[in-house]
């Protein structure tokens, strides 16, 4: 029986310091040996958002013992590691540089290959950690910094179908939470508050709802929330606004996903219709439920990563590293950090560009 590769993954693109070891079984399915994520919520809470310099300093302080703990928890030894995969982008450059530099140094020290990973590709492949996932598939990536539909044709082969032209969905959740007086990170709390409210109370805008293909826009929605919060006087009104926001987001995603289904079919008519939803917002249970039902109605198989692996983590980085290792796609130790790094590098940059709709 041949030895299966063991990959160390390192993630530090924003405010989580993470490390993971994964391998695979005889069938080629990944096995997560360890996954350690250290959050910086307490550091950034008083500022209402991530402060890059403080985040980078925390990464520097923690990364050594986070990696060591991932190795210890895996039951493996340093000499068992076959390659090191680190997030190289996109993200905050001061944060990326910490994990990237550490990963390069570690790979050099143990004389094993180094693999630079696109953080978004980690999200894109994250359902592989708990599901059989075959190419091609339609991907909805919804996180704090990114919202886009992509035709995933294979490892490193992506065609963007639609994206946000302003705010990402996760950012809209966080900003709405802040306006409602919820402490950072407030986005995940919106769904909880929404359960206590009336989703029909406020009629909120759905920008480019009937145009723009499967492109998305959330800035106008956020502005409407700002205007309404200035008039709110009771806790119940806060709950009602949270519920109305949650409902509006679900309606937008339902509409745009239907359009994405049609766009995907125009580009490729696969034997299996697979719809993957990944990124931090994929942990929202109401959005999950709505999209699962939509897939059933349209004969799509819906796949999500485990709830605990929707946010930033190193298991998904190691997962990409494992895929690239098997193809011998290694990188040099002078590989740069890329604060901007699209999955579809041929796609036109739309954000703030006033696209024709």
N, C-alpha and C positions, 0 to 999 in steps of 0.2 A: 504494500500500500504506500503510494507516494505521499510525501509530506505536503500538507495543504499550507498555502501561504498565510502568514500572520502579518497584518498591517496595523501600524500605529497611526491613528488619525488625530490631528490637532486643529482646534478651532478657536479663533480669537478675533473675529471680524467686527464685533461690536462690544457688548457688555457681558458676554458669557465666556469664561475660560473653561475649555473642555478638552478632554482627551478620551480616546477609546481604542480598544484592540478588537479586531474582528478577524475571523477566518471563515472557512466554508466546509460544508459536509461533502460526502462522496457524490451527492447529486448536484453539487455546485451552488447550493443555497447558502447564503451568508449566516454566520453564527456570531452574535455579539458576545464577546468574552467579557467585556467591561465597558461601561459608559459613565464617565464622571463629568458633571456639569456644575461649575461654581458660578452662581449668580452674583451680580453687583447691585441688586435692587436697593439695598440699604445705603450704599454709597451715593446713588444718584437721586434718591427719593426727594430730598430737600430741594433739588434743582428742577424737579418736574420733567426730567429727561436726561439722556445720557450726555455726560461731559467728557469729550474725547480724551483729554489729558489725564483725567482721573481714571478713566477706564483703562488706558494704556499702562498707567502706573500699577493698577491692581493686577493686570495680566502679568507684568514683570514679577510682581511679588509672589504670585500663585503658581505660575505655569510649571515650575520645576516639580513641586510636590503633587500637582494635579496629574502630571504625566506619570510620576512614580506610583501614585495611587492606582491609576488605570492599569499599570503593569502588574502591581501587586494583586489587585482584585481579579485580574484575568487568570492568575495561577501560572503565568508564563514568566520567562526570564528575558532580560534584554537581548541576550544572544539568540533567542527564538524569533525575534522580529525580522521580517524579510524586507520591509520597506517602510518608509515614513511618508505620510501624506499630510500636507498642511494647506489650510485655506490661504489662497493668494489674492482673493478678491471675489466679488466687490465688497466694500465695507469702508470703515474709517481707517485711513492709512496708518495712523499711529498705532492703532490696535492690530491691524493686519500684520504689521512689521514685527510685532512681538512673537506671535505664533509661527510666522513664516521663518524668521531668523532662528528660532529655537528648533524648528523642524529640520532646517538645513544643517545646523550644527550637530543635531542628534544623528542624522543620517550619515554625515561625514565621520562622526566619532565611531559609529559601529560598521562603517564601510558598506552601507546598504543603499539601494536606490532611493532617490527623493522624487516625490510626485506633488506637483502644484495643482490644487483643486479649486475649481470655481464653486463658490459657496452655493450658488443657485442650482448648480448641477447636483450638489448634495441633496438639496430639497427635492429636485426632480426625480432622483433615484431612491429617495428615502422609503417609499412603500416596498421596495425590494427587501427591506429588513424584516418584514413579516408576511410577505405575499409573493406568489409567483407573478412576475411582471414581464410581459413580452412586448417587444417593439412591433409596430409603431403604436403610440397611444397619444391621446389628447391630454394635455396638462393644464390645469389651472393652478398657478403659483400665486398665493396670496399671503404676504408677510408684511412686516413693518415698513420695508423699503421698496417692495416690488409687488405689482399686480399685473399678471399677464397670462394670456392663453398661448400655448405653444404646441406645435406638432412635433412630437419627439420621435425621430426616425431611428435613433440609435445613440450609442455613447458618443457625445460630442457633436451630434447631428440634430440641430434644432431649427425650426422655422417658426418665427413669431406670427401669430394670427391677430393678436390684439394686445394692447397694453394700456396703462393709465396715462392720461395726458397731463396729469397734475399730481395729486396726492395718491399714495398707495393706500390700500384699504386698511392695513394695520395702523398706518399713521392716522387715518380718519377715526378709527376706533379710539386710539390714544388721545387725540385732540378733543374728541367729544367727551371722553371721560374727564379730562382736565377741566373742561368748561362746566362739567357737572360737579366739580369739586372732589373727584376721586383721586386718591394718591397714585403716583407713578409706581408700577405700570398699570394703568387703569383699564386698558382695552379689554382684558379678559373679564373685568367686573361688569361691563355693560350688559352682557347676557344675563348675569345674575339679577341686576336691577330690573331688567326688562320683564322678568317674570312677575314683578309686582305691579306693572303698569298696563295701561290701555294702549295697544298699538295703533288704534284708530284716532287717538286724541289729536295728533298733529299731522297735517298733510305736508310732508317734506318733499323737496325737489329731487328728481331723478335725472341728473344731467346726461345729455346725449343718449337718452333712453331709447329713442326711436330712430337714431341715426348713428353714424360712426362705426358701423360694423360691430365687432366685438371689442372695440376700444372702450375704456372705462374713464369716468371722471367723478371725483369725489369732493373737489374744492367747493363747488356750489352748495353741496349738502352740508359741508362743514360750516360755511358762512351762515346758512340758515339756522343751524344749531346755535351759533354764536348770538345771532339776533334774538332767538327765543329765550336763551338762558338769561338774558338781561331782564326779562319780564317775569321769570319764574319766582314764586314766593313760597311754595310748599314742597315738602319731600315727595308728595304724591305726584306733583307736576314733573319732578325730576324722573321719577319712575316711568311716567307716561312718555316723556321725551326719549328716555333710553329704549323703551319698547317700540316707539315709532321709528327711531333710528334703526334698530335691529330689523324691523319689518321692511323698511325701505331698502336696506342693504340686501336682504334676501330677495326682494323683488328685482332689484338691479341685476344681481348675479343669476337669477333664474332666466331673465330675459336674455342677457348677454351670453349665457351658456348655451341656450338654444341656438343663437346665431353662430356660436363657435362650433356646435355640432355640424351645422350646415357647411361652414367654411372648411372644417376638417374633412368632410366627405367629398368636397370639391377637389381637394388636394390629393386625397388617397382614400380608397374604399377598402378598408382592411377586413379580413375574415372575422377578426374579433374586434368589437367596438369597446375600447377600454378608456375610461375617464379617470385620471389621477388628480387628486386635489392635495396640495402640499403647502408647507409654510405655516407660520405661527397661527394665522387666522383659521386654518383648517382644523384647529382644536375646538372652534366654536360649534357646539353640539347642534344648535338650531340650523346653522348653515349646512352642517353635515347631513342632517336629516332631510332638509329640503333638496339638496343635490342628489342624495341617494334615491329619493322618490322620483326626481326628474330623470335620472338615469334609467330607472325601471320603466318609466313611461316611454323612453326612447330606445329601449333595448341596448343600453350601455352597461358594462360592468364597471362599478365604481370602486376605486381603491384609495385608501388613505393610509398614511403612516400611523403608527401607534400615537395616541394622544401625547405621551411623554417625549416623543421624538418629532413633534410638529415644530417646536421652537428650535433655536440654534443648538446644535449638538455636534459632537465629533464622530459619532457612529456613522452618520451619513457621509462625512468626509472620508472616513476609512472605507466606506462602501464604494465610493468612487475610486479611491486608491486601489482597492482590490480589483475592480474592473479594469483599471488602467495597467495594473501590475501584470495581469494575465495576458495583456496585449503588448507588454513591454514598452509602454508609453511613459518613459521616464523624463525628468527635467534636470537641467543643469542647476548648480548651486547658486548661480547668479540670477535666477528667475526673479523678476521684480514683483512687488506688490502692485495690485491693480485696483484702485478705489472704485473705478467703473469698469465693468466687465460683463457685457451682455452675453447671454447664451447664444442668441442668434446675432453674430457679429456683423452680418450683412443687413440687418434691419435698420430702418431709418429711425433716428432718435427723435421721439415725438414730444417728450416732456417739455412743456412751456413753449412749444414751437408753433402753436396756433394752427393745428392741422386742419386741412379742408375736410369738412364733414357734410 
